[in-house]
Amino acid sequence: MLNLITDPNLQWILLGSMLLGISTGVVGTFAYLRKQSLIGDTLAHAALPGICIAFMLTEVKSVGLFMIGAIVAGMIATVGISWITRYSRIKQDAAMGIVLSVFFGLGIVLLTQIQHSSYGNQSGLDKFLFGQAASMTAKDVYTMTSVAVVLIVVCALLFKEFKLISFDPGYARGLGFSVATLEQLLLWLVTIAVVVGIQAVGVVLVAALLITPAVSARYWTDRLGVMTVLSGLFGALSGAIGTWVSAGTAQLPTGPLSVLTATAVFVASVLFGPQRGVIAKLVRRRTAKRDWAAENAKQSGAGVGASAKERGVSA
Amino acid sequence: MSGFWIMLTGALVASCCGILGCFLILRRMALVGDAISHSVLPGIVIAFLVSGSRDSFFMLFGAAILGFLTVFLIQLFQQSGVQNDASIGVVFTSLFAAGVLLVSLNAQHVDLDLDCVLYGEIAYVQWNTLVLGGVDLGPKAVWLLGITLFIIVVLITLFYKQFKLCAFDPALAAAIGIPVALFHYVLMGLVSMATVSSFESVGAILVVGLLIVPPATAYLLTDRLGAMIGLSLVIGVISSVGGYYAAAALDASIAGCMVCVAGVMFVLAFLFSPSHGFVVRKLRQRVSAAREAY
């Protein structure tokens, strides 16, 4: 475990996981409040056709190209989700499900095309899809740093606008903001965070990095600013602990460990959250019950006294 | 003959999913199928470790238990105040992460190909046959899915009114004395059964796709629940037959093609549905604007 401090390779992975946790935690807050928690899952699956097309066009296996393909596909997917929800009566969850399955189905068709034709093997694609945090290098960490900085700066600059469209899009429209543009921008930020996350933890688990810290943060505060910061912190903490445990053991992968750490934070938040937590609720219910019982006893005692007095008068 | 079995399996999956998907879409829980198909992973791994065999019965059993656990946990967190979609997301990602960890912990003595377990291949359906007393009774998957479909049809027909009311107005249903929570669990149990019995033979993506896309397409075409279920069945069967021929023509993944055909039909309904279509509504707007101007 001590080698974590000395081994430069592990330091890069640690830094990368923490930065990833911060960026997904921050944008995840808005996704959670806008009831789009599963957008991470959708975009991660929707990236597949983009990656395949990038490979088919260039025939080069480079992570940079895969990321560009994935981001383009993710952006198209977000536009698709917005159109379906805006121009038909289909709700958000079903729209996400449609985009997820159709894009992923298309991706599988393209993948079989790649396998059957002369493009060579697609082993590099698999590695990209299932995530390899342990193979993170200095270059990946630079990418993650720049992405994290961009995401945080944009979220800080547009904090007020994002807050407004998260809580009351109708009012935002009334004030003259272009809600559709802001929503799309937010979705694109999520896309970038998800695509960067895919190569670290894989398609399925990147969804957790987006949701779990945000839900946990919601249990501790009612203020959006505090919640965003907390969510980023929880994300970074999960990444750090995941990397640390994974470095201490021989064969455990970083991604699932980070996700399980985030889940542990979530369970702790559900139990111990100061206002909404299960224990706080139980305590509040018990005090309320006791107060009510005490008040009742007092009243009925007073009632008995009063009736006795009345009886005395009538006698 | 192989084509017939593949199309029949596809059509059976489409029917199971098409019926249940209608209720999921109306209850806004469309992504539950996706969640279940991922969260069964630890169940499969544990069943494999305990039994030591790759027999599909044990795996199915493990997967079914995890499917019900997923549904239960989602409901539990939802009742403690977590948003519906967030609770789905948290539960399935943590279970999947636990599954991946279990696989990598036992990597030396587990020969478990993740792709093959999670993303079954419908093209191999015909070779995995059920042999009883020396008689070849056809593919196992067809029997399993047939039984699942039978249970789904029986339960939904018997309690159609109750399921309908719970889907549209749970508060009213509770007020007139229908056990809403029980019906919710029955529905989710059926979804988890359908997912588990399909994903081994046809792959998770086909289950998720057929659970959402055909019902959503039907939702754009009608305003009646009965008609919606019927349409969703028809669209699902067309997708599986059309997808099979498309895959044969393109030499591509059959499950992927089936989902793509369903996607094309959704886009058509989205644009040209007589009641809710994009183009039709725009035309109607223009006509009424013109009339107003006139």
Interface residues (C-beta under 8 A of the other chain):
Chain A: Y32 K35 Q36 S37 L38 G40 D41 I84 Y87 S88 R89 I90 K91 D93 A94 M96 G97 I98 L100 S101 V102 F104 G105 L106 G107 I108 V109 L111 T112 Q113 H116 V204 L205 A207 A208 L210 I211 T212 A214 V215 Q251 L252 P253 G255 P256 L257 V259 L260 T263 F266 V270 R276 V278
Chain B: I25 R28 M29 A30 L31 G33 D34 H38 F77 S80 G81 V82 Q83 D85 A86 I88 G89 V90 T93 S94 F96 A97 A98 V100 L101 S104 L105 A107 I205 L206 V208 G209 L211 I212 V213 A216 Y219 L220 A247 L250 D251 A252 S253 A255 G256 C257 M258 V259 C260 A262 G263 F266 F270 H276 F278 R281
